[in-house]
Amino acid sequence: MKSTGIVRKVDELGRIVIPIELRRTLDIEIKDSLGIYVEGDQIILMKYNPSCIFCGDAKDITNFKGKNICKNCLEKIKE
């Protein structure tokens, strides 16, 4: 794991600020979703990319009744 040398305190509501330099580097925009994972004693934040529930592809995603489906799987379903 790469260290950034940046330290942030957790505020009274449990929030931390992700520095703009990291958000720019990781292409995290305002209102983007982040996945939160725990691995041992580490908390891992990852930019959330929706993927197809059938094949796992993250390209050309459509949301249908709360489920993410890619264009290819949607075409197969229509057949």
C-alpha positions as CSV (number, residue, x, y, z in Angstrom):
1,M,0.0,0.0,0.0
2,K,1.3,3.4,-1.0
3,S,1.6,6.0,1.8
4,T,0.5,9.6,0.9
5,G,1.9,11.2,4.0
6,I,-1.5,12.9,4.6
7,V,-3.2,12.6,8.0
8,R,-6.7,13.7,8.7
9,K,-8.7,13.7,11.9
10,V,-12.2,12.3,12.3
11,D,-14.7,15.0,13.2
12,E,-17.4,14.7,15.9
13,L,-19.8,13.3,13.3
14,G,-17.3,10.6,12.2
15,R,-16.4,12.3,8.9
16,I,-13.0,12.8,7.3
17,V,-12.1,15.0,4.3
18,I,-10.4,13.5,1.3
19,P,-7.8,16.0,0.1
20,I,-8.4,17.6,-3.3
21,E,-5.1,16.2,-4.6
22,L,-6.2,12.6,-4.0
23,R,-9.7,13.3,-5.4
24,R,-8.2,14.7,-8.6
25,T,-5.7,11.8,-8.9
26,L,-8.4,9.2,-8.4
27,D,-11.0,11.2,-10.5
28,I,-13.5,11.4,-7.6
29,E,-16.0,14.1,-8.2
30,I,-18.7,15.7,-6.0
31,K,-21.6,13.3,-5.5
32,D,-19.6,10.2,-6.6
33,S,-20.2,7.1,-4.6
34,L,-17.4,5.3,-2.7
35,G,-17.3,1.7,-1.7
36,I,-16.2,1.1,1.9
37,Y,-14.4,-2.2,2.6
38,V,-12.6,-3.6,5.7
39,E,-9.5,-5.7,5.3
40,G,-8.1,-6.8,8.6
41,D,-7.6,-3.6,10.6
42,Q,-7.7,-1.3,7.5
43,I,-10.5,0.7,6.0
44,I,-10.4,0.8,2.2
45,L,-12.2,3.4,0.2
46,M,-12.7,2.7,-3.5
47,K,-14.6,4.7,-6.2
48,Y,-17.8,2.8,-6.8
49,N,-18.3,1.7,-10.4
50,P,-21.6,0.0,-11.0
51,S,-21.4,-3.3,-12.9
52,C,-23.8,-5.7,-14.6
53,I,-25.4,-8.2,-12.2
54,F,-25.1,-10.9,-14.8
55,C,-21.6,-10.6,-16.3
56,G,-19.8,-8.0,-14.1
57,D,-19.0,-5.7,-17.0
58,A,-18.9,-2.0,-16.1
59,K,-19.5,-0.5,-19.6
60,D,-22.8,0.8,-20.9
61,I,-24.7,0.1,-17.7
62,T,-28.5,0.7,-17.5
63,N,-30.4,0.6,-14.3
64,F,-33.6,-1.5,-14.5
65,K,-35.8,-1.7,-11.4
66,G,-32.8,-1.1,-9.1
67,K,-30.5,-3.6,-10.9
68,N,-27.5,-2.7,-13.1
69,I,-27.5,-4.5,-16.5
70,C,-25.0,-3.9,-19.3
71,K,-26.1,-3.3,-22.9
72,N,-25.0,-6.8,-24.1
73,C,-26.9,-8.7,-21.4
74,L,-30.0,-6.5,-22.0
75,E,-29.9,-7.4,-25.7
76,K,-29.6,-11.1,-24.8
77,I,-32.6,-10.8,-22.4
78,K,-34.7,-9.1,-25.2
79,E,-34.1,-12.1,-27.5
